[in-house]
Amino acid sequence: MIGRIEEKRQLRQLLTADEAQFVAVFGRRRIGKTFLIRESFDYKFTFQHTGLSNNSIKKNMRKKTQLEAFSKSLKDAGFSTDRTLNSWYDAFDCLKELIKQSKDTKKVIFIDELSWMDTKGSELISALEHFWNGWVTARPEKDVILVVCASATYWMMDNIVNSKGGLHNRLTGQIKLKPFTLAECEEYLKTKKISFNRHQIIQCYMILGGVPYYWSLLSKGKSLSQNIDELFFKEGASLQDEYDNLYKALFNKPDQYIKIIEALCSVNKGITREEICKKTKIPSSGDLTKKLKELENCGFIRKYVPFGAESKNALYQLIDGYTLFYNRFLRDNAYDDNFWKNATNSGQINAWTGIAFERVCLEHVSQIKKALGISGVQTNVNSWKCEANPDKGLLGSQIDLLIIRKDQVINVCEMKYSESDYVPDLAFDKAMRRKIADLQQATKTKFAIHSTLVTTYDVEENSYYGNIQSIVTGEDLFR
C-alpha cells in the first residue's frame, strides 16, 4: 500500500482495543477508502456489505432492493435464514445473530457506501443507532469493531460524524482520507513500472489530482500525452463518463451541483456567493448554503475568507483538478483520439496550465512551508485581493497564496508554471512589487513581506532574480 501509514495504523490498533469500536472513514469518491479498510484488516471480516447505487433502482423499490442486498451479504458471511428483511431493524437483528454465532476473536463489521442505503423513509439511521447503543455497547465481550464508510462526505458529516441524534459522540474514531501527494503518486508510479519524470508527474497531477483510482488507469510504455488521450479523448475512454458518474453517485439531484461547479470553472479565481447566484440563477437560500457545504465536504471546492476580510465576504473556488480539466477540454468539445498530443502550446492549454498548477500548489502547502524552512512555525494560510482605489493609493491586486507567519513574516507566493527554468522579467517584478505595496497599504501590516516564487523548475539568475526573497521549485513539492 502506498502511503496511508497513519490511517492504516489507526485501523490496525482497533484489533487490540479493550472496548467496542465505531469508526467512520470518509473522503471523496475514488480516493481509496475501501482498499485501505480491506488492506488494514487483511480482508478478514465477520461481515461486510456494500450499499447499492440507487441510480439504477426504481424509487419505490430502493429500500426493498437495499434490504435484499443486505440479506445476500448476510448469507455470504455464513448466516443462514429464510427470514425476509422488511426493515433495517430486521436487518440489524440478523446481524446481531451472526455476531453471536461468530467465533472470531474480534467481530469486524464493515459497511461500505452506507449513504446509499439511507433511502427515503428507510429509518436506517434509527436502526443503526439502536444496533450500536442498545446492543453492541451493552455486550460484556466488547469485541465488535464497526467500520462504516461512504463517498458522500457531507452525508457522513451530517448523519454520523456530527450527528445530533442517537449517534452523537458515539464514534470512537474517524478518518478523512485525503488525496495522494505528488510524492505518493511518484511512489505509486514506480510500483506500476511507469516511468515519468517529476515535471510530467506534476502535469499529470494537474489533470488527475491525487485520486489513486485515476492514476491506476495509466499504462506503462506510453508517454503522458498518449495516456491522457487514452483516458479522456479516445472513443470509449475510461474517464469520459466519469464526470457525470461522479456527481450522480454523490448527489440524488446533481444538476444544481453541476451548475455551481461550472460557474466556478468559468473563472480563474474565487468568487462570492452572490456571483455564484448570478451565474447559476440559483436563489440565495439555505438550500444553496447546504449545496456549497456539501461540495466543500466532498473536496471539490474550497471556501475561504481573504486575509483581513469579514466572513460574509468569503470566496468559493474550484480545487478539484479532474473537474477543472473536464470542463476546460471535454464538456463542449468533440472527441479527437489525438487531441492532447496535438494540443501542446495552444492558447487553451497555456491558459489552463497556470490555473491547474496553482491548484497543485494549494494542495502542497505543507511542502512549500518545508522548503521555506518554516514547518515548525505557526502559520495562517490565506489569500487576499483588493480593487484599484487611487484615493487610497491602491493599484488593485490578487494574491492567491499568503503564508502569514507567527514570526512576523508574510510570504506573498506567486505560482508560475513553466516548461523550463523560469525567467523573471520586468512584468513579473512590477506585478510582485505592486502586490506587496497594495498589501502593505491596505492592511497596514507591520510584518516583513517576502516575495516568494513557486515554479516548476529552477529560476534563471538575472537582474530581477535578486528581488525574489524565496524560491520553491517543483522538486520541493515532492518532499
N, C-alpha and C positions, 0 to 999 in steps of 0.2 A: 504494500500500500504506500502511495506517495503522500508525504506529509501526514496531517491529521494525527500527529503524535499525542498531543494533549487530549484530543477528543477520544481517541482510542483508549488512552489510559483511564479517562473518566468512566468510560463504559465498562472496561475490564474490572475496575475496582468494585463495581456493583456486585460481582460474584462473591466478594468476601465481606460484604456489609452484613451487619447484625440485625438490621431492620428491613422490612419490606421497602422496595424502591419503586418510585414512579418518575420516569424521566421522559421529557419531551424533546424530540430532535426536529428541527425545522430549518428551512433555508429554501432558496429559490429552486425551481424545477431543474432537473438535470445536474444538480450540484454534487451528487454522490452520497446522499443520506442513507439510502437503502444499502448500498455497498459497504459503507462504514459500519453500519449496525451488524450486518451479516458477517463481515470480516472480524469484528471485535468479539463476537460470540462464537466464532468458528462454525457458523451455520448450524449451530445446535440450539433448537428452541423447543420448549414444551408445546408451544402453539404459535403459529404465525399466520397472519392473514393480511391481504391487501384489498382495500376497498376498490370498487369498480368505478371507472369514469362514467358519469351519468349522461354524457353527451349522446351516447348511442342507446339509451334506455328511455322508453316512453315515461312521461312524467308520472302517470298513475300506477306505474309498475316499479318505480325506483326502490321504494322501501322493501317490497317483496323480493325483488331481484337481489338487492344487497344482502338480505337475510338468507336467501338461498345460497349465495356465495359463501357466507359465513358458515353455514351448515356444512358445506363441502369441505371447508378448511378444517372444521372440527373432525370430520371423518378422516381426512388426510393425516391428522395428528393422532389417530387411533381411537377416537371416541365414537362408539357405535350406538346409534339411537334412531328410532323411527319417528321421533317427535318432530312435528312441524313447528318451525320457529315463526310465531306470529308477531313477536315484538322483540325489541332489543333486551328487554328484561328476560325473556325466554332464552335469548342467545347467551347472555352472560350467566344465566343459571346453568346452562350446559357447559360453559367454560369453567365454572366452579367445579362441576363434577369431574371434568377432565383433569383439573389441577389436583383434586383429591386422589384421583386414581394414579397420577404420575409418580414414578419412583425417582425422578430427577432430584438431585440434592437442592438445586436452585431451579425454580419454575420460571423460566424466562418466556414471557409473553410479548410478542412483537406484533403490533397492529400498524400497518403501513397505510398511507393515504386515508387517514381517519376522517378527514374533512369530507371526502366523497361519500362516506357512509351516513353523514348527517343530512339526510334528505328532509324535505318539508314535513313537519309533524311527526318525525320519526321517534322523538324522545331519546335519541341516542345518548346525549349528554347526561340526562337524568339517570338512565340505566347505568352508564359508566360511573357516575357519582355513587350510586347505590352499590355497585360492584366493589369499588375501591373503599369507600368509607364504611360501608355496612358489613363487608365480608373480608376483604384482603387484610386490612389493618387490624381486624379483630382476631385473625388467626394466630394462635400461640406459636406456630412454627416460624413466622416472619420470613418466609422463604420465597415470596413472589417478587419477581422483577418485571414490572410492566413498562415497556418502551413503546411510546406512540410517536408517530411521525406523519408529516404532511408537507406538501409543497406550498399549500395555501397558507403562507406565513401569517397573514392577517387573521385568518380563522384560528390558527393555533394561539396567537396572542390573545384574541378576544375570548375564546372558549376554554383554553387550557392554562396558558401561562399567566394571564391576568384575569382569570375567572373571578367573577363577583358572586358566584353561586356556591354550590356544594364542593367544588374543586378549588376554592380559594385557599391558597397557601398549602395545597396538598402535594405539589411537586417536590421531589427530593433532589432534582437536578434538571438542568435544561442545557441544550447545546444548539446554538445557532451556527450552522455550518456555512463558512464563508467561501468565496471563490478561491481557486488556486492563485498563488502569486506567480510572478514571472519565473522565479527560481524553481518553484514546484512544477510549472509547465515544462521547463527545461529538463528537469529530472524525469518527468513522465515521458518526454520525447525520447530520452536515452533508453528507457525500458522498452520502447517500441522500435528501437533501432532507426529512428528518423533523424536525419542529420540536417538541422537548421542552424545557422549562426545566430548570435544573440540579436542582431538587428532584425533578422527575419522572425525571430520569436516575438519581438516587440510588435512587428507588423501583424503577426498572427493574433496576438493578444488584442490588438486594436479592433480586430474583426470578431473574434470568438469570445473575448473576455476571458475570465478564468474558470469557465464552465467545463469540468472534466469530460462530460459526455461529448461535447463538441470536439474536443481535442482527440478523443478516442477514434473519431471518424477519419483522421488524417492517415494518409498512406505513405509508407516509406518508398524510396526510389523515385519520388515525384517532387518537383520544385514546389515552393509555396504557391506560386501562381497556378500551377497545374492543380494543386489540391483545392484551392479556392474555387476554381472553375468546376471541379468535380463536385464540391459540396453545395454550391449555390446556383451555378449557371447552366449546367448541362440538363437536358431533359430528364426529369425524374430524379434530380439531385436530392441528396439526403436532407438538406436543410431548406429546401424551397418552401415546404409547407409548415415548417417549424413555427413560424411567426404566428399563424392562426391557431395552430395546435397549442402553443404556449399559453396564450391568453384564454382560450376556450377551456383549457384544463384547470385554470385557476379561478375563473370568474363565470358565474352562471349566465350573466348577460354582459359579454365582453365589449360590446360595441362602444359604449361611452368611455370605457377604459382606453380603448384603442384610439378614440378621438383625442383624449388627453395626451397620450403618448405621441401621436402625430403632431399635435400642437407644439410639444416640446422639441420634437425632431426638426421642426421648421425654423428654429432659432438656434444660434450657437451658444448663447449664454442662458443663465437662469432668468425666468420670468415670474411675474407676480400672479397671484390668484385671479386678479381682475383681468389680466391679459389672457389667462387660460380660458376664462369665461367668454371673453370676446372672440377668441379664435375657435372655440368649440361650440358656442351657442348653448352651453350648459349653464343653467342658472346657479348663482352663488347660493349655496344652501348647505345644510348639514349632510345631505347626501353627497355633495361634491367633496366636502371635508373627509368623509368616510372613504371615498374612492381614492383621493390623493394619499391618505394614510395607508390604504391597502397597497397601492403601487409602491410606496416607500418601504413598507414592511417586506414586500416581495423582492426588493433590491433593484427595481427598475429605475426609480428616480430618487433624488435626494432633496430634502428641504433644508434650507439654511438661512440664517439671519446674517446679512452682511455686517462686517465689523462696524460698530458704532450705531447701527440701526436698531429700531424697535422691532419687537416680534411681529407686529402687524405688517411689517414690510418684508416678511420672509419671501424668499425666492424658491422656485422649483426648477430642477434641472435633470434632464435625462442622463443617466450614468451607465446604462446597460449597453455594452459595445455591440452585441449582436443586433439589438433592436435598432440602434443608430445605423448600422451597416445596411440592414434590410431596407429601412426607409429611404436611405440615400441611393441605393443601387438596384433594388429588386421590386419595390412596391409598384412602381409605374413603368417599369422597363420590360420590353420583350426579352426573352431569354436568348442568349448567344453563347454557344458552347465554349468560346474562347474569349469571352468578354474581359476577364481580369488580365489575361496575358497581353491583350492588345490595348488595355486602358492606361498603361503606365505613363505617368507625367501628364495626363489630361487635366484640364482645369477642374473637372468634377472630382478627380482623385486628390489633387493638391488641396482643394478646399476641405475635403473630408479628413485628410491626414492630420492637419493641425488640431482639429477638434477631437479626433479619436485619441491622439497622443495625450492631450490634456486629460482625458478620462483615465488613461493608463496611469498617469502621474497621480491623479486623485486617489487611485486605488493603492498607491505605493508611497503614501506619505511617511510611513514609519521608515522605509528605506531611504527616503530623502533626508529625513532627520538624522539617520545614522551617518549618511555621507557628510552631513554638515557638522557632525561631532556633537550633536545635542540630544542623543537618545534619552539621556537621563534628565534632561531639563523639562520642567513642566511647561506645556505649550497649549495654546488655543489655535486650532487650525480653522481658517476662515477665508472669506473673500470680501471684496469691497468695490464699490463704484461710486462715482459722483457725476452729476451732469455739469456741463460747462456753465460757469456763472462769473462773467467778467467783474461784476461788482465785488465779488468775494475773492477774486484772483484765482478762480478755478478754471482750468482748461478742459476738464472732462476726462475721466479715466475709468478703466475697468481692470481690476486685478483679480485673477481667478484663484490664486493661491497665496494666502498670507499666513505666515507662521509667526504668531505673537508669543514671545518667549518670556519666561519668568525672570531671566537675567537681563531684561530691559533692552532686548533687541527684537526688531521685526524683520523677518526675511520676506521681501517682496519677490515672489517667484514668477519668472517669465518662462513659459514652457514652449520650446521650439523644436518641431520635428525637422530632421534634416537627413538627407541621404549620404552625407559626408560630413567632415568636420565643419561645424557651424562658423560662419564668418560674421562677427558683429560689425554692423555698418552704422552710418550716421543716423539712419531712420530708427534702428534698434536703440541706439544710445539716446536719441531725443525722446523716444517713447518711454524708456525707462526713467529718465530724469523727470519727465512730465508726471509720471505716475507717483514718483516719490514726492515731488513738490506738492501735488494735489493732496496726497495723503497727509503730509505734514500740515498743510494749510487748513484742511477741512477738519482734522481730528485734534490738532494742536498737541499731538503726541510728543512726549519728551524722550521716547525710546530712540535708540540709534536704529537707522534703517539700512539694511544690507540688500543691495541689488543681487538677486540670485538667478542664475540661468540654469534651467534644466533642459538638456538636449540629448539627442540620441548617440552622437559620437563625441569627440573632443571639440575644443574650441580653438580656432586659429588665433595666434597671438598677433595683434596689430595695434594701431593707435587707440582703438576703443576697448581693447581687451582689459586694460588696467582699471577701467571704471567699474568692472564687474567684481563685486566683493566675494561671491561664492559661485562655484560651478559644480553641478551634479550631472553626471553622464549616464548614458544607457547602461553601462557596466555597473554603476552604483545601484541601479534599480533591481539588480539580481542579488543584492547582498542582504 
